[in-house]
Amino acid sequence: MRIDELDEWQGVTPQLVTDWLLSHGWSPKPTQPNWWIKGDDGFLFDALTFDQVWFWAYALAAIYANGNVQALLREINPRMRKGRPSEAARAAHRGPWIGHMGGEFPLVAIGYWNDDGSFNAGLMSWNKHKVEEAALLEHPCAFWTGDERGNKTRWPTDANGEML
């Protein structure tokens, strides 16, 4: 299987990889600004290869995930997009959407976007308390496309393959 066939690959950007590197102790090498270094071992990555993000993913997976590139991509790209999906994305995916709201009692919702832009969801927190659907849209949320069983599906794209 090619890396671009993995669902977790969809939406991976050089910025996501950069953010992951920074959060895992990597830093730009001061004397060579296009290179990244981790600790004293001198292991370097050339930032000019960012146009080949697949190369970074395989190399980092070899170091951090025992070669499991899919596991690494799940860390780099959590596949939940912050905020309300675009109107184009909602129109392209008429099936269920998975919503997540953080906070003291994290909530997960599976529901549908109505034509008026409202979200019609059945919500339950992990402690099984029902919550009004308005609460999902009043707080910082993340969404992703799903199927009828609550599995994540590929995000809708335009004719060029760009995520809507």
N, C-alpha and C positions, 0 to 999 in steps of 0.2 A: 504494500500500500504506500502510495506517495504521501508526503507530509501534507500537501494541500487537499487531500481527500479526507483528512481528519476534521471532524466538526470543530474541535478546539482551535484549529488553525485559522478559522474564519475570523477576521478582524484583528489579527496580530499585526502590530505596527512596530516600527523601530522605537517609538516612544514607550510602548509597553515593555519592550526588551530592556531599554535604558532604565526605566523605573525599577524593573526587577533586579537588574545588576546593582543599582544604587542601594536597594533594600537588602541586598545580600553581601554588602561589604566591598563591592567593586568601586573603583574610582578612576577617573581619567588620569593617565600618566602625565605629570606636569611637563616633562621634557619632550614628550611626543603626544601632542593634543589629540591625535586621531587614534590613540591606543588606550585600552583599558587594562588595568592591572588589579589583581586580587592578592592582598597581603604581601608577604616577603618572598613568596615562591617565584615571583617574576612571571607568572602565567599571563600572557598578553592576548588580547583580542584587538584586531584592527577595526576601528569603527567605520572605515570606508567600506567594509563589507556589509554594512547595514542594508544595502539594496539586495543582499542575499540573506534575508532574515532566516531562511531555512537552514543556512550554514550555522548560524549562531545557535539555533534551536537544537540541532544535532550535537554540536560541540558541548553546549551547556548540559544537555541530557546525559552525555557521556560522563560528565563530571559529577552532576548532582542527582541524577535519577537512574543510575545504573543502565544507561542507554535507553530508558523508556521516554521517548520524546513526547508521547501523549500525556504522561504524568507531568512532565515539565510544562507543557503548554497549558495544562489545567491551572498551574500556579500563575503563569504569566498572564493568561487570558481567562478570567473567571467566567466568561460567557453570561454575564448579567450586565446590561447597559443601564447606567444611572439615568434617571429621569424618564419622562413619558416618551414612548416611541414616536417617531415622526408620523405625520398623517399618511405619508406614502407607505411607510412600513406597515401601519395598521390596515391600510387599504389592501396591500399585497398579501398580508397574512390574515385571513378571516377566521382561522381556527383559534384554539385557546392560546392565551398568553399566560406565562408564569410571572408572578410579581413577588417581590421580596421587600419587606420594610424592616429595617433594623430597629434598634432601640432596646428597652428593657425586656420586652417580650417579642422577639423576632417573629414576624408573620410571613407566611407563605400563602399565596393565593393563586388559584387557577381560574381564569375568567375570560370574558370576551369584551372587546372594545365596541361600544355602540356607535352608530353613525354620528351622534352628536358629540363624540369625544369622551363620553363618560365610560367608566370601567365597571362592568357588571361581574362581580366576583362572589364566590363563596369563600370566606376567609376563616382560617383557624390558626391560632398560635400553637406553639408546641404544647402548651398546657390546656389546649382544647377549648379556650374561651372564644366565643363568637365575637367578631368585631365588625362594626359598620363598614361598608365598602368605602365611604368617604374618608375613613382614616388612612386608607392606603394611598390616596392621592394628596393628602394634607402633609405627609411626612416624606423625607427623602426615600425614594424607592428605586428599585432596579427591575427591569423587565427583560424577558426573553421569550421567543416563540416556543410553542409547545404543541403536543398532539393531545388527543382525547384521554390518554393515560397519564399525562403529566410529564412525558419525556421531552427534553429539549430537542428542537429541530433547527434546521439551518435558518439563519436570519434572511429575510427577503433582500434581494439585490436588484440593481438596475441592469440595463442591457450590457453594461461594461463590467459587471461583476462586483460593483461597489455596493457596500451595505447601505440600505436606505435609512 
